[in-house]
Amino acid sequence: MRRLLQRVGFGPRPGELDRATAAGFDATLSALLDGAAGAAAGDAGAPPPTLQPLPVGADRRREAADLLRTQVEQLRRWWLDQMVSAEHPLAERLTFFWHGVFATSVQKVRSASMMLAQNQAQRRLGGGEFRPLVAAMAVDPATLVWLDGQRNQRGRPNENLARELMELFTIGVGNYSEDDVKQAARALTGWRVDRATGTASFDRRRHDDAVLTVLGHTAPMGVDELVGVLAGNPQCPRFVASRMWQRFVSDSQPSPERLDGLTEHAATMRELLGAVLASPEFLAPESVLVRQPVEWLVAACRALGVSVARQGAAPDAMPDAGPDAVRGGLQGLGQQLFAPPSVGGWPAGSAWLTTAAARTRLAVANAAVARADLARVRDTARGERVRAAGELLSLDWTPRTADALAVVAGDPPALVALALISPENLVSA
């Protein structure tokens, strides 16, 4: 049950694990999946920041760059706050998952409003059918800029978007040819991005309306027709199920038999995720995943009952003065929202477990603990504080970790901060 709440909801808030355990695994999973649909439709959450257009002109470049940095930071804090405060966190967890699949970086896009529009589309469509999500991402303004789609026009096709659409978004390596890429690029011609409005539009004069052949399908093709071919390919549900498996169950690939079984539940992404989470492998002790830095930070805030630092935040927010625990922490850990390192997204597994990361995590943990209510630990007898810290974070300690934490049991803030960077809290097990 703890694993379920960690992976689909970042981590339980105080009392949530007990309530979920009382309800049972199947009922809790069903409630999480149902709640995600409402949250994705806009039933909950604070409105996003208002992002004014960036100034234009050679003489205002520095002003535009400064405003962009401010807007991106506002956007990151808003989304982190959504994750921390969400009553139905699976909608945010799925959005974070798709952000890693359709990985797009503001460092090239240079527009916070485009990144926000993509984020909202992934939240709105991420639990439904896969085809509408892919179609939206293929002509999303941020995606087009990121993968040079706006440069793709009749007579001068740019293959970047077509290649990644196949390799990383729909069917995977080995399931298409170079000629498929060339033909798919022609199907994607004609789209332009208006940076002033942050929108994309189709210019038929720039579109190649020739008869094309992609994956054995021959016809005149635009985005909708191409996405239909890709989403309808038998490899597509297998590929998506595999990506979902590696983020929610195991770093290892599922067996071919398990993958075949999962594809029978791929009508919607919520249904597919439900099948992934109900698999025997998810329930097995071997199902252990290293928490990504964002997952770790959000889980810490949810467990401690603190919010992400932001301008005008409530008094229980993490401090915004001095070293910024959020921006500096996630930057130091190598995972800044809206800035994945490549089109392949962020790494997984032990890549996040370094000595430098441990020092950064401790600084972030201390900042979070400084604003948390630690009465549950502080008001407990010293000999029971290690157990109380485990209850606060919904964790069980190995004897080795318990002995290490006992050394600082006389200092509750230090105890909880060290508990946050313990081996047990760096993984979802």
SULLIN-V561996 format. One record per pair of residues at least 4 apart in sequence whose C-alpha atoms are under 8 Angstrom apart, sorted by sequence separation. I is the first residue (numbers start at 0). J is the second residue. D is the distance in Angstrom with one decimal. If there is no record, write none. Layout:
i	j	d
I	J	D
I	J	D
This chain:
i	j	d
0	4	6.4
1	5	6.1
2	6	6.1
3	7	6.0
4	8	5.1
5	9	4.5
6	10	7.0
11	15	5.5
12	16	7.6
14	18	6.4
15	19	6.0
16	20	6.0
17	21	6.2
18	22	6.3
19	23	6.1
20	24	7.0
22	26	6.1
23	27	6.1
24	28	6.0
25	29	6.1
26	30	6.1
27	31	6.1
28	32	6.2
29	33	6.1
30	34	5.9
31	35	6.2
32	36	6.9
33	37	7.1
34	38	6.3
35	39	6.0
36	40	6.4
37	41	6.6
38	42	4.8
55	59	6.1
56	60	6.6
59	63	6.1
60	64	6.1
61	65	6.1
62	66	6.2
63	67	6.0
64	68	6.3
65	69	6.4
66	70	6.1
67	71	6.1
68	72	6.2
69	73	6.2
70	74	6.1
71	75	6.1
72	76	6.2
73	77	6.1
74	78	6.3
75	79	6.1
76	80	6.0
77	81	6.2
78	82	6.3
79	83	6.2
80	84	6.0
81	85	5.6
88	92	6.2
89	93	5.9
90	94	6.2
91	95	6.1
92	96	6.2
93	97	6.2
94	98	6.1
95	99	6.5
96	100	6.5
97	101	5.8
98	102	5.3
104	108	6.3
105	109	5.2
110	114	6.5
111	115	6.1
112	116	6.2
113	117	6.3
114	118	6.1
115	119	6.2
116	120	6.2
117	121	6.2
118	122	6.3
119	123	6.1
120	124	5.9
121	125	5.0
122	126	7.7
124	128	7.6
125	129	7.6
128	132	7.1
129	133	6.3
130	134	6.1
131	135	6.1
132	136	6.2
133	137	6.0
134	138	6.8
135	139	5.8
138	142	7.0
139	143	6.1
140	144	6.3
141	145	6.0
142	146	6.0
143	147	5.6
144	148	6.2
147	151	7.1
151	155	6.4
152	156	5.4
158	162	6.0
159	163	6.3
160	164	5.9
161	165	6.5
162	166	6.0
163	167	5.2
164	168	4.9
165	169	5.2
166	170	6.1
167	171	5.8
170	174	6.4
175	179	6.1
176	180	6.6
177	181	6.4
178	182	6.1
179	183	5.9
180	184	6.1
181	185	6.7
182	186	6.6
183	187	6.5
184	188	6.6
193	197	5.6
194	198	7.0
202	206	6.8
212	216	5.3
213	217	6.6
220	224	5.3
221	225	6.1
222	226	6.0
223	227	6.1
224	228	6.4
225	229	6.3
226	230	5.8
227	231	5.8
228	232	6.2
231	235	7.0
233	237	7.3
234	238	6.0
235	239	6.2
236	240	5.9
237	241	6.1
238	242	6.3
239	243	6.2
240	244	6.0
241	245	6.3
242	246	6.7
243	247	6.1
244	248	5.2
245	249	5.0
246	250	7.2
253	257	6.0
254	258	6.2
255	259	6.1
256	260	6.3
257	261	6.2
258	262	6.4
259	263	7.1
260	264	7.6
261	265	7.0
266	270	6.8
267	271	6.3
268	272	6.0
269	273	6.1
270	274	6.3
271	275	6.2
272	276	6.1
273	277	6.1
274	278	6.2
277	281	6.8
278	282	7.0
279	283	6.3
282	286	7.1
290	294	5.8
291	295	6.2
292	296	6.1
293	297	6.1
294	298	6.0
295	299	6.2
296	300	6.4
297	301	6.2
298	302	6.1
299	303	6.1
300	304	5.8
301	305	6.7
308	312	6.7
312	316	6.0
319	323	5.9
323	327	5.3
324	328	5.1
325	329	5.9
326	330	5.9
327	331	5.8
328	332	6.1
329	333	6.1
330	334	5.9
334	338	7.6
335	339	6.9
340	344	6.3
341	345	7.6
346	350	6.7
347	351	7.3
352	356	6.5
353	357	6.4
354	358	6.7
355	359	6.5
356	360	6.0
357	361	6.2
358	362	6.5
359	363	6.4
360	364	5.9
361	365	6.1
362	366	6.4
363	367	6.3
364	368	6.1
365	369	6.0
366	370	7.2
367	371	6.5
368	372	8.0
373	377	5.9
374	378	5.4
375	379	6.7
379	383	6.2
380	384	6.3
383	387	6.3
384	388	6.0
385	389	6.4
386	390	6.3
387	391	6.2
388	392	6.3
389	393	5.6
390	394	6.2
396	400	5.9
397	401	6.1
398	402	6.1
399	403	6.4
400	404	6.1
401	405	6.1
402	406	6.9
403	407	7.8
404	408	6.5
407	411	7.5
410	414	6.1
411	415	6.2
412	416	6.1
413	417	6.1
414	418	6.1
415	419	6.2
416	420	6.9
417	421	6.2
420	424	6.2
421	425	6.4
422	426	6.8
423	427	7.8
3	8	7.7
4	9	6.6
5	10	3.9
11	16	6.0
19	24	7.3
22	27	6.3
37	42	5.5
38	43	5.5
54	59	6.3
55	60	7.0
97	102	7.7
98	103	7.3
103	108	7.9
105	110	6.4
108	113	7.7
120	125	7.7
127	132	7.9
137	142	6.8
138	143	6.3
143	148	4.3
144	149	6.3
151	156	4.8
152	157	7.5
163	168	6.5
164	169	6.2
165	170	5.4
166	171	4.2
167	172	7.8
175	180	7.5
192	197	6.9
193	198	5.5
211	216	7.9
212	217	4.2
220	225	6.1
230	235	5.7
243	248	8.0
244	249	6.4
245	250	4.9
253	258	6.1
265	270	6.4
266	271	7.3
276	281	5.9
277	282	7.6
280	285	7.7
281	286	5.7
290	295	5.7
300	305	5.1
301	306	7.8
318	323	7.6
319	324	7.6
322	327	6.8
323	328	7.2
324	329	7.9
329	334	5.4
330	335	5.6
334	339	7.0
339	344	5.3
340	345	6.5
346	351	7.9
351	356	7.2
352	357	7.4
368	373	7.9
379	384	5.8
389	394	4.7
390	395	7.9
396	401	5.6
408	413	7.9
409	414	8.0
419	424	5.9
420	425	6.4
423	428	7.9
4	10	5.2
5	11	6.6
37	43	7.9
38	44	7.8
54	60	7.6
82	88	6.3
85	91	7.7
105	111	6.9
108	114	7.9
136	142	6.5
137	143	7.3
142	148	7.5
143	149	5.6
150	156	7.7
151	157	4.7
165	171	6.1
166	172	5.1
192	198	5.8
193	199	6.2
211	217	5.4
212	218	6.6
229	235	6.8
230	236	7.7
244	250	7.9
245	251	6.6
264	270	5.9
265	271	4.9
275	281	7.4
280	286	6.6
300	306	6.2
318	324	7.7
329	335	5.7
339	345	5.9
389	395	5.9
407	413	6.5
408	414	5.7
418	424	7.3
419	425	7.8
4	11	5.8
124	131	7.2
125	132	6.5
150	157	6.5
151	158	7.7
165	172	7.7
192	199	4.4
193	200	7.9
210	217	6.6
211	218	5.5
245	252	6.8
264	271	5.1
300	307	7.4
306	313	7.9
309	316	7.6
317	324	7.8
377	384	7.4
389	396	7.0
407	414	5.5
19	27	5.9
54	62	7.2
55	63	7.2
124	132	5.6
191	199	5.5
192	200	6.5
210	218	4.9
211	219	5.7
244	252	7.4
308	316	5.2
376	384	5.5
379	387	7.3
1	10	7.7
54	63	5.4
82	91	5.8
105	114	6.8
148	157	7.0
190	199	6.7
191	200	5.4
210	219	4.2
211	220	6.6
244	253	7.2
262	271	7.5
306	315	6.6
307	316	5.8
308	317	4.7
310	319	7.8
326	335	7.7
405	414	7.9
1	11	7.5
53	63	5.4
81	91	7.3
82	92	7.6
147	157	7.1
165	175	7.4
190	200	5.7
191	201	6.3
209	219	5.6
210	220	7.0
261	271	6.7
264	274	6.6
305	315	5.7
306	316	4.7
307	317	5.8
308	318	5.9
309	319	6.7
404	414	6.2
121	132	7.1
148	159	7.3
190	201	4.6
191	202	7.1
208	219	5.9
209	220	7.7
241	252	6.7
305	316	5.6
306	317	6.3
308	319	5.5
334	345	7.5
376	387	5.4
4	16	7.6
120	132	7.9
147	159	6.5
148	160	5.9
189	201	5.6
190	202	6.0
208	220	6.9
213	225	7.8
216	228	7.3
241	253	7.0
305	317	6.6
375	387	6.8
376	388	6.0
53	66	6.9
146	159	5.6
147	160	6.7
189	202	5.0
208	221	7.8
261	274	6.3
375	388	8.0
404	417	7.1
53	67	7.2
146	160	5.1
189	203	6.0
214	228	7.6
261	275	6.9
404	418	7.1
1	16	6.5
120	135	7.6
165	180	7.9
189	204	7.1
190	205	7.8
213	228	7.6
376	391	7.9
0	16	7.2
189	205	4.4
190	206	7.9
375	391	7.4
385	401	6.5
143	160	7.5
188	205	6.5
189	206	4.2
241	258	7.2
308	325	7.2
162	180	5.6
188	206	4.7
189	207	7.5
240	258	7.0
307	325	7.3
0	19	7.1
117	136	7.6
161	180	5.8
187	206	7.6
188	207	6.2
332	351	7.5
385	404	6.4
0	20	6.4
50	70	6.6
98	118	7.4
161	181	7.7
186	206	7.6
385	405	6.2
185	206	7.6
186	207	6.6
237	258	6.2
240	261	6.7
384	405	8.0
400	421	7.2
117	139	6.6
158	180	6.7
161	183	5.6
162	184	7.9
185	207	5.8
186	208	7.6
237	259	7.2
240	262	6.9
400	422	7.9
0	23	8.0
98	121	7.6
117	140	7.9
137	160	7.8
158	181	6.5
161	184	5.0
382	405	7.9
385	408	6.7
0	24	6.2
7	31	7.8
94	118	7.1
97	121	6.6
117	141	6.8
160	184	7.2
237	261	7.8
332	356	5.5
384	408	6.2
3	28	7.7
48	73	6.7
156	181	7.9
159	184	8.0
186	211	7.6
237	262	6.0
240	265	8.0
331	356	7.1
48	74	6.6
158	184	5.2
161	187	7.3
236	262	5.6
382	408	7.6
388	414	7.5
47	74	7.3
94	121	5.6
113	140	6.3
114	141	6.1
137	164	7.5
157	184	6.4
248	275	7.5
332	359	6.8
381	408	6.0
384	411	7.7
388	415	6.1
392	419	7.9
396	423	6.9
94	122	5.0
97	125	7.0
113	141	5.3
156	184	6.0
183	211	7.9
247	275	7.7
248	276	7.3
331	359	6.4
332	360	7.7
381	409	6.3
395	423	7.5
48	77	7.2
93	122	7.3
156	185	6.0
182	211	6.0
236	265	6.4
243	272	7.2
247	276	7.4
385	414	7.6
389	418	7.7
394	423	7.0
47	77	6.4
182	212	6.4
183	213	6.4
388	418	7.2
394	424	7.4
91	122	7.0
94	125	6.4
110	141	8.0
182	213	6.2
240	271	7.1
244	275	6.5
328	359	6.0
45	77	8.0
90	122	6.5
93	125	6.4
153	185	6.9
156	188	6.9
243	275	7.7
248	280	7.1
249	281	7.9
328	360	7.0
93	126	7.2
108	141	5.9
151	184	7.4
152	185	7.5
179	212	7.2
180	213	7.9
186	219	7.9
188	221	7.8
248	281	5.3
151	185	7.8
179	213	5.0
186	220	5.1
187	221	6.0
328	362	7.6
377	411	5.7
101	136	7.5
133	168	7.7
153	188	6.1
178	213	8.0
179	214	6.3
186	221	4.7
187	222	5.6
240	275	7.8
328	363	5.9
376	411	6.4
45	81	7.1
90	126	7.7
108	144	5.8
151	187	7.1
152	188	4.5
153	189	7.2
186	222	6.3
293	329	7.1
44	81	6.1
74	111	7.3
107	144	7.5
108	145	5.8
151	188	5.0
152	189	5.3
249	286	5.7
292	329	6.6
103	141	7.0
107	145	6.2
151	189	6.6
152	190	7.8
248	286	5.9
249	287	6.4
250	288	7.0
324	362	7.3
325	363	7.3
373	411	7.3
103	142	6.4
148	187	7.6
151	190	7.4
175	214	6.8
186	225	6.7
248	287	7.4
249	288	6.2
324	363	5.2
373	412	7.4
44	84	7.8
71	111	5.5
148	188	7.6
149	189	7.6
248	288	7.3
292	332	6.4
44	85	6.6
70	111	6.1
74	115	7.3
104	145	7.0
149	190	5.5
150	191	7.7
247	288	7.9
292	333	7.8
293	334	6.9
43	85	7.4
67	109	7.3
103	145	6.2
148	190	6.9
149	191	4.8
183	225	6.9
246	288	7.9
292	334	6.3
324	366	6.3
43	86	7.6
67	110	6.9
148	191	7.8
149	192	6.1
291	334	7.9
369	412	7.2
67	111	6.7
368	412	6.1
365	412	7.5
368	415	7.1
144	192	7.5
318	366	7.0
365	413	7.5
368	416	6.3
38	87	6.2
143	192	7.4
317	366	6.5
317	367	5.7
39	90	5.6
365	416	5.5
35	87	5.7
38	90	6.0
138	190	7.3
140	192	6.0
153	205	5.3
317	369	7.7
318	370	7.6
364	416	5.1
34	87	5.3
35	88	7.0
152	205	5.1
153	206	5.3
154	207	7.6
317	370	5.9
364	417	7.7
35	89	5.2
36	90	7.0
152	206	6.0
153	207	4.8
316	370	6.9
34	89	7.6
35	90	4.5
152	207	7.2
315	370	6.0
361	416	6.7
364	419	6.4
31	87	6.7
34	90	7.9
291	347	7.2
315	371	7.3
361	417	7.0
364	420	7.5
31	88	7.9
32	89	7.1
140	197	6.7
31	89	6.4
140	198	5.8
289	347	7.2
290	348	7.8
361	419	7.9
140	199	5.3
170	229	7.1
289	348	5.1
292	351	7.5
361	420	6.5
139	199	6.9
169	229	6.5
174	234	7.5
288	348	6.6
289	349	6.7
291	351	6.8
360	420	6.5
50	111	7.4
138	199	6.9
169	230	6.7
50	112	6.3
170	232	7.6
289	351	7.6
305	367	7.0
171	234	7.8
357	420	7.1
165	229	7.5
170	234	5.3
171	235	7.9
303	367	7.7
169	234	8.0
170	235	4.6
299	364	7.8
303	368	7.4
305	370	6.8
101	167	7.8
169	235	5.2
170	236	8.0
305	371	6.0
100	167	7.2
101	168	6.7
170	237	7.9
171	238	6.3
300	367	6.9
304	371	6.6
100	168	6.7
170	238	5.5
299	367	7.7
303	371	5.7
304	372	7.6
169	238	6.5
170	239	7.9
303	372	7.1
169	239	6.9
168	239	8.0
9	82	7.9
8	87	7.6
9	88	7.4
8	88	4.8
7	88	7.1
8	89	5.3
7	89	5.2
9	92	7.1
39	122	5.4
40	123	6.0
8	92	6.3
39	123	5.0
113	197	5.6
138	222	7.9
7	92	6.1
39	124	7.8
112	197	6.6
113	198	7.7
137	222	7.4
7	93	8.0
39	126	8.0
110	197	7.7
134	222	7.0
303	391	7.5
134	223	6.5
302	391	6.7
303	392	7.7
36	126	6.9
302	392	5.7
35	126	7.7
134	226	6.1
133	226	6.9
299	392	7.7
130	226	6.9
130	227	7.1
250	347	7.5
250	348	7.0
130	230	5.8
129	230	7.4
299	419	7.0
295	424	7.8
295	425	6.9
290	425	5.7
289	425	6.1
290	426	5.1
129	266	7.9
289	426	4.2
290	427	6.3
128	266	6.1
129	267	6.6
288	426	5.5
289	427	6.2
128	267	4.3
129	268	6.6
287	426	6.7
288	427	5.2
127	267	4.7
128	268	6.1
287	427	5.7
288	428	6.6
126	267	6.4
127	268	5.4
287	428	4.5
126	268	4.7
127	269	6.6
286	428	6.3
52	195	7.1
125	268	6.8
126	269	4.8
285	428	7.9
52	196	7.9
284	428	7.3
96	246	7.7
167	343	7.0
163	342	7.9
83	297	5.5
82	297	6.6
83	298	7.5
83	300	6.3
84	301	7.3
79	297	7.0
83	301	5.5
84	306	7.4
83	306	6.6
114	337	7.0
83	307	7.5
80	306	6.5
80	307	5.6
79	307	6.7
76	307	6.7
76	308	7.2
105	337	5.8
106	338	6.5
76	309	6.4
104	337	5.3
105	338	5.7
103	337	6.7
104	338	4.2
103	338	6.8
104	339	5.7
73	309	7.7
103	339	6.6
104	340	7.6
32	269	6.4
102	339	6.2
104	341	7.8
103	341	7.8
98	337	7.9
102	341	7.1
103	342	6.5
7	247	7.8
99	339	7.4
102	342	5.2
6	247	6.2
32	273	7.2
101	342	7.4
102	343	6.5
102	344	5.1
100	343	7.2
101	344	7.7
29	273	8.0
99	343	7.6
100	344	6.4
28	273	7.3
99	344	4.9
98	344	8.0
99	345	6.5
72	326	7.7
75	336	6.1
75	337	7.5
3	276	7.7
9	294	5.6
9	295	7.6
10	297	7.7
11	298	7.3
9	297	6.4
10	298	4.7
13	301	8.0
9	298	5.2
10	299	7.9
12	301	5.1
13	302	6.0
11	301	6.7
12	302	4.7
13	303	7.8
10	301	6.8
11	302	6.3
12	303	7.6
13	304	7.9
10	302	7.2
12	304	7.2
5	298	7.5
16	393	7.3
13	391	6.8
11	393	7.4
1	393	7.3
6	427	7.2
5	427	6.5
2	427	6.1
2	428	6.0
